[in-house]
Protein backbone atom coordinates (compact mmCIF):
# COMPACT_ATOMS: atom_id res chain seq x y z
CA UNK A 1 0.00 0.00 0.00
CA UNK A 2 1.38 3.40 -1.02
CA UNK A 3 1.48 6.42 1.29
CA UNK A 4 -1.31 8.12 -0.70
CA UNK A 5 -3.55 5.06 -0.39
CA UNK A 6 -2.91 4.96 3.36
CA UNK A 7 -3.66 8.65 3.88
CA UNK A 8 -6.68 8.95 1.56
CA UNK A 9 -9.17 7.38 4.04
CA UNK A 10 -7.90 9.72 6.78
CA UNK A 11 -8.37 12.77 4.56
CA UNK A 12 -11.86 11.64 3.52
CA UNK A 13 -12.84 11.04 7.17
CA UNK A 14 -11.53 14.47 8.11
CA UNK A 15 -13.47 16.09 5.29
CA UNK A 16 -16.74 14.47 6.40
CA UNK A 17 -16.13 15.51 10.01
CA UNK A 18 -15.32 19.12 9.12
CA UNK A 19 -18.38 19.35 6.90
CA UNK A 20 -20.59 18.43 9.85
CA UNK A 21 -19.18 21.34 11.87
CA UNK A 22 -20.00 24.03 9.28
CA UNK A 23 -23.38 25.06 10.71
CA UNK A 24 -21.98 25.12 14.25
CA UNK A 25 -19.14 27.40 13.15
CA UNK A 26 -21.58 29.73 11.40
CA UNK A 27 -23.70 29.98 14.57
CA UNK A 28 -20.58 30.60 16.68
CA UNK A 29 -19.45 33.32 14.28
CA UNK A 30 -22.71 35.22 14.69
CA UNK A 31 -22.59 34.62 18.46
CA UNK A 32 -19.10 36.13 18.52
CA UNK A 33 -20.35 39.29 16.79
CA UNK A 34 -23.42 39.48 19.05
CA UNK A 35 -21.28 39.29 22.19
CA UNK A 36 -18.93 41.97 20.85
CA UNK A 37 -21.97 44.16 20.13
CA UNK A 38 -23.22 43.81 23.71
CA UNK A 39 -19.77 44.71 25.02
CA UNK A 40 -19.69 47.94 23.01
CA UNK A 41 -23.33 49.05 22.95
CA UNK A 42 -24.49 48.02 26.42
CA UNK A 43 -21.20 48.80 28.21
CA UNK A 44 -21.97 46.19 30.89
CA UNK A 45 -20.53 46.09 34.38
CA UNK A 46 -17.14 44.55 34.90
CA UNK A 47 -18.53 41.18 36.06
CA UNK A 48 -20.66 40.72 32.95
CA UNK A 49 -17.96 42.16 30.73
CA UNK A 50 -15.51 39.57 32.05
CA UNK A 51 -17.98 36.77 31.35
CA UNK A 52 -18.57 38.07 27.81
CA UNK A 53 -14.83 38.28 27.18
CA UNK A 54 -14.45 34.66 28.32
CA UNK A 55 -17.28 33.59 26.00
CA UNK A 56 -15.73 35.35 23.00
CA UNK A 57 -12.30 33.98 23.82
CA UNK A 58 -13.79 30.48 23.95
CA UNK A 59 -15.40 30.93 20.53
CA UNK A 60 -12.12 32.25 19.14
CA UNK A 61 -10.28 29.21 20.53
CA UNK A 62 -12.83 26.91 18.85
CA UNK A 63 -12.07 28.55 15.51
CA UNK A 64 -8.36 28.10 16.19
CA UNK A 65 -8.94 24.41 16.92
CA UNK A 66 -10.93 24.09 13.70
CA UNK A 67 -7.99 25.55 11.77
CA UNK A 68 -5.58 23.23 13.61
CA UNK A 69 -7.71 20.17 12.75
CA UNK A 70 -7.83 21.23 9.10
CA UNK A 71 -4.06 21.58 9.14
CA UNK A 72 -3.61 18.12 10.69
CA UNK A 73 -5.84 16.46 8.10
CA UNK A 74 -3.91 18.30 5.36
CA UNK A 75 -0.46 17.15 6.55
CA UNK A 76 -0.29 14.25 4.04
CA UNK A 77 -0.55 16.83 1.23
CA UNK A 78 1.91 19.35 2.68
CA UNK A 79 5.00 17.52 1.52
CA UNK A 80 4.80 19.47 -1.74
CA UNK A 81 4.43 23.18 -2.51
CA UNK A 82 1.13 22.49 -4.29
CA UNK A 83 -0.25 21.07 -1.04
CA UNK A 84 0.60 24.28 0.86
CA UNK A 85 -0.92 26.40 -1.90
CA UNK A 86 -4.12 24.34 -1.76
CA UNK A 87 -4.27 24.54 2.05
CA UNK A 88 -3.84 28.33 2.08
CA UNK A 89 -6.32 28.76 -0.78
CA UNK A 90 -8.96 26.69 1.03
CA UNK A 91 -8.34 28.17 4.50
CA UNK A 92 -7.14 31.76 3.95
CA UNK A 93 -10.24 33.15 5.65
CA UNK A 94 -9.63 30.98 8.73
CA UNK A 95 -5.99 32.03 8.83
CA UNK A 96 -6.83 35.74 8.70
CA UNK A 97 -9.59 35.30 11.28
CA UNK A 98 -7.07 33.64 13.59
CA UNK A 99 -4.72 36.63 13.34
CA UNK A 100 -7.30 39.41 13.87
CA UNK A 101 -7.55 39.45 17.72
CA UNK A 102 -3.79 39.94 17.95
CA UNK A 103 -4.09 43.47 16.54
CA UNK A 104 -6.22 46.01 18.39
CA UNK A 105 -6.58 48.32 15.40
CA UNK A 106 -8.05 45.52 13.26
CA UNK A 107 -11.32 45.32 15.21
CA UNK A 108 -13.35 45.74 12.05
CA UNK A 109 -11.86 42.51 10.70
CA UNK A 110 -13.60 40.58 13.45
CA UNK A 111 -16.26 40.20 10.78
CA UNK A 112 -13.89 37.60 9.27
CA UNK A 113 -14.82 35.23 12.08
CA UNK A 114 -18.47 35.51 11.02
CA UNK A 115 -17.57 35.19 7.34
CA UNK A 116 -15.50 32.11 8.14
CA UNK A 117 -18.69 30.52 9.41
CA UNK A 118 -20.71 31.26 6.27
CA UNK A 119 -17.89 30.65 3.74
CA UNK A 120 -18.84 26.97 3.14
CA UNK A 121 -22.24 28.13 1.87
CA UNK A 122 -20.71 30.33 -0.85
CA UNK A 123 -20.80 27.55 -3.42
CA UNK A 124 -22.26 28.85 -6.66
CA UNK A 125 -22.02 32.30 -8.25
CA UNK A 126 -25.63 32.96 -7.30
CA UNK A 127 -24.86 32.19 -3.66
CA UNK A 128 -21.82 34.45 -3.76
CA UNK A 129 -23.75 37.41 -5.17
CA UNK A 130 -26.57 36.88 -2.67
CA UNK A 131 -24.17 36.61 0.26
CA UNK A 132 -22.20 39.69 -0.76
CA UNK A 133 -25.34 41.82 -1.15
CA UNK A 134 -27.45 40.34 1.63
CA UNK A 135 -24.90 39.25 4.23
CA UNK A 136 -21.29 40.36 3.75
CA UNK A 137 -21.88 44.05 3.04
CA UNK A 138 -24.35 44.56 5.94
CA UNK A 139 -22.00 42.63 8.27
CA UNK A 140 -19.04 44.80 7.26
CA UNK A 141 -21.06 47.99 7.76
CA UNK A 142 -22.33 46.87 11.15
CA UNK A 143 -18.98 45.59 12.42
CA UNK A 144 -17.21 48.75 11.27
CA UNK A 145 -19.82 50.87 13.06
CA UNK A 146 -19.36 48.93 16.29
CA UNK A 147 -15.57 49.03 15.97
CA UNK A 148 -15.54 52.74 15.16
CA UNK A 149 -17.84 53.54 18.09
CA UNK A 150 -15.65 51.56 20.48
CA UNK A 151 -12.55 53.45 19.31
CA UNK A 152 -14.09 56.94 19.17
CA UNK A 153 -16.77 57.21 21.84
CA UNK A 154 -14.58 58.45 24.70
CA UNK A 155 -11.98 60.30 22.63
CA UNK A 156 -11.54 64.05 23.02
CA UNK A 157 -12.94 65.97 20.05
CA UNK A 158 -14.70 62.91 18.62
CA UNK A 159 -17.90 63.43 16.63
CA UNK A 160 -18.83 59.73 16.66
CA UNK A 161 -20.62 59.35 19.98
CA UNK A 162 -23.65 57.16 19.24
CA UNK A 163 -24.31 54.01 17.22
CA UNK A 164 -26.29 56.13 14.75
CA UNK A 165 -23.27 58.39 14.19
CA UNK A 166 -21.05 55.34 13.75
CA UNK A 167 -23.41 53.63 11.30
CA UNK A 168 -23.70 56.78 9.15
CA UNK A 169 -19.92 57.16 9.15
CA UNK A 170 -19.58 53.48 8.20
CA UNK A 171 -21.93 53.83 5.21
CA UNK A 172 -20.26 56.95 3.79
CA UNK A 173 -16.80 55.42 4.33
CA UNK A 174 -17.46 52.05 2.70
CA UNK A 175 -18.80 53.83 -0.38
CA UNK A 176 -15.73 56.14 -0.28
CA UNK A 177 -18.07 59.17 -0.38
CA UNK A 178 -16.89 60.69 2.91
CA UNK A 179 -19.09 63.75 3.50
CA UNK A 180 -16.81 64.92 6.30
CA UNK A 181 -19.50 65.42 8.93
CA UNK A 182 -18.30 62.31 10.79
CA UNK A 183 -14.66 61.27 10.91
CA UNK A 184 -12.33 59.42 13.30
CA UNK A 185 -9.87 61.30 15.48
CA UNK A 186 -8.10 58.36 17.12
CA UNK A 187 -5.40 56.18 15.59
CA UNK A 188 -7.53 53.05 16.01
CA UNK A 189 -10.51 54.77 14.44
CA UNK A 190 -8.45 55.81 11.44
CA UNK A 191 -7.16 52.27 11.00
CA UNK A 192 -10.77 51.03 11.01
CA UNK A 193 -11.72 53.72 8.47
CA UNK A 194 -8.82 52.84 6.17
CA UNK A 195 -9.63 49.15 6.25
CA UNK A 196 -13.31 49.89 5.71
CA UNK A 197 -12.59 51.88 2.54
CA UNK A 198 -10.35 49.16 1.13
CA UNK A 199 -12.88 46.47 2.03
CA UNK A 200 -15.64 48.53 0.40
CA UNK A 201 -13.67 48.86 -2.83
CA UNK A 202 -12.97 45.12 -2.80
CA UNK A 203 -16.59 44.18 -2.11
CA UNK A 204 -18.05 46.38 -4.83
CA UNK A 205 -15.39 45.25 -7.30
CA UNK A 206 -16.11 41.60 -6.50
CA UNK A 207 -19.84 42.15 -6.84
CA UNK A 208 -19.39 43.88 -10.20
CA UNK A 209 -17.16 41.07 -11.47
CA UNK A 210 -19.61 38.39 -10.32
CA UNK A 211 -22.57 40.15 -11.93
CA UNK A 212 -20.63 40.69 -15.18
CA UNK A 213 -19.63 37.01 -15.29
CA UNK A 214 -23.23 36.07 -14.56
CA UNK A 215 -24.51 38.17 -17.49
CA UNK A 216 -21.81 36.85 -19.86
CA UNK A 217 -22.59 33.24 -18.95
CA UNK A 218 -26.28 33.90 -19.47
CA UNK A 219 -25.63 35.40 -22.91
CA UNK A 220 -23.44 32.45 -23.85
CA UNK A 221 -26.19 30.06 -22.80
CA UNK A 222 -28.77 31.95 -24.85
CA UNK A 223 -26.48 32.05 -27.90
CA UNK A 224 -25.81 28.30 -27.64
CA UNK A 225 -29.55 27.61 -27.49
CA UNK A 226 -30.19 29.74 -30.56
CA UNK A 227 -27.42 28.02 -32.52
CA UNK A 228 -28.85 24.60 -31.70
CA UNK A 229 -32.21 25.69 -33.10
N, C-alpha and C positions, 0 to 999 in steps of 0.2 A: 504494500500500500504506500503510495506517494504521500508527501507532506500535504499537498493540496487536498487529496482525498480524505486525509485524516482531519484536516481543519474545516472542510466544507460543512459537515454536520454541525460543528460548533458555531460557525458563522450564521447558518440558517436558524439555529435555535435562538441565538442572540437577536437576530432580526425579528423573529416572532415575538420574543419577550418585549423588545423595545417598542414594537408596534402596539402592544397592549397597554403601554404606559402613556400613549400620546394624549388621550383625553384627560388623564390625571394631571399631566404636565400643563395642559392648557388651562385647566381649572386653577392650578397653583399659580400660574402666571397672572391670571386676573386677580386672585387673592392677594398676591404680592403688591399689585398696583392699588388695590382697595385699602390695604393696610397702610401703605405709604400715604394715600390720600387722607386717611383719618389722622395720621401723625401730623400732617401739615395743616389741614383745614380745621380740625377740632382742637388742636393743641392740647392734648390730654395731660392730666397730671403725671408726675414722674413715675408713679407705680404702673399706670396703664401704659405709658410710653415705653417703659422697660419691657413689659410683656409683649407689646407690639413689635419692638425691635427684635426680641427673641424669636417671635413667630416669623418675621421676615428673614432673619438669619437662617432659620431652619429651612424655609423654602429655598433660599439661595443655595444652601448646602445640598439639598435634594437635586437641584439642577447641576451642581458640580458632580455629584455622584452619577447622575445620568450621563454626563460627558465622560466621566472616568470609565463607566461600563462600556460605552460606545468605543472608547479607545482600546479597552481590553479585547473586545470582540474583533477589533480591526487589526490587532497585532500581527496575525498571520499574513496580512497584506502589506505590512509596513516595511518589509524587507527591501522593497523597491521604491524608487522615487514616485512612480505612478500611484502606489498605494497611499503615500503621504498626500499627494495632490488630491486623490479621491476623498480621503478622510477630511481634509480641510474644506474641500468643496461641499461635502455633505453636512459638515458640522460647523461652518464658519459662524453661523448665528449663535450657536451654543458657546463657542470660544469667546466671541465678543461679549456675550452676556455674562460670562464668567469673570471677565476683566473689569466690567463697569463699576462694581462697588469699591474697587481699589482707588478710584479717582473721584474726589468730591465734586469737582467741576463738571463731571459727566453725568449728573443726576438725570438729565433728560433721556439718556440712553438706557435708563431702567426699563423703558418700553421694550427693549430687546428681549427682556425676560418674558414679557407677555407674547411678543412675536415669536419667540422660540416655541412657545406652547401651541401656536396656531400654524406654524410653518408646515407641519405634515399635511395640512388640509389644503395647501396651495398647490394643487396637482395640475389642473388644466389651466389654459389661458383665461377661460371664463372665471374660474375660481380666483385667479390672481388679480384680475381687474376688479372683481367684486370685493375682494379683501382689501385692496389698496383704497378703493373709494369708500367702502362701508366700514372698514375696521382699522386699517393701518393709519390712514390720515387722521381720523378722529382721535385715535389713541396717541399719536404723536402730538397733536394739538393739546390734548388734555394733560399729558405727562409734562410737556413743556410749560404749560400754565402752572401746574403744581410746583415744578422745579423752580421756575422763575419767582413764584410767590415766596417759596421757602428762602430763596437767596436774597430777595429784595425787601421783604416786609418790614424788617427792623433796621434797615440801613438808613443813614442820615441822607436826606435829600431825595429819597426814593419816591417815585410817583406810581409805583405798583404796590398798592396796599391791600387790595381785596382780590378775591378770586375772579371777579368780573374784570377788573383791570388787567389781571394776568392773562385771562382768556383772550381779551381783545388784543393785547400785545402779542400773544402767541399767533393769532390769526394773521395780523398784518406782517409779522416777521416771516412766517412760513411761506407767504406769498411774495415775499421780498418787496412789499409795498412800502412799509415803514413810514407811517404818517408823522411820527415824531412826537406825538402827544404822550406816548408811553415808551420808556426806554430804560434799560438797566443801568445802574450806577456802580454796582459791585463787580469785582473780577469774576466771581462765580456766575453772576447773572449774564455777563457779557459772553462767557464761554457757552452758556446755555443758548443765548441768542445766536451766536455764530454757528453752533451745531444745528440749531433749528433751521437756519437759512439754507445750509448745505443739504440737510435732510429734505427740506421742501423742494429744492431744485431737483434732487435725486428722485423723489417720489413722483413729481409731475413729469419728469423726463421718462421715467419707467412707465407711467400710465399712458403717456403719449405713444411710446414705442409699442406697448401691448395693444393699444387700440388700432394703431396703424397696421400692425401685423395681422390683427383680427380682420380688418377690412380687406387687406390684400389676399388673405387666405379665402375669404368669402368670395371675392371676385374671381379668384382662380377656380374655385369650386363651381361657380356659375358658368364660367367660360368652358370648363370641361364638360359640363352638362349640355351646353349648347352644341359643342362640337360632336358629341355622341349622337345628338338628334340629327 
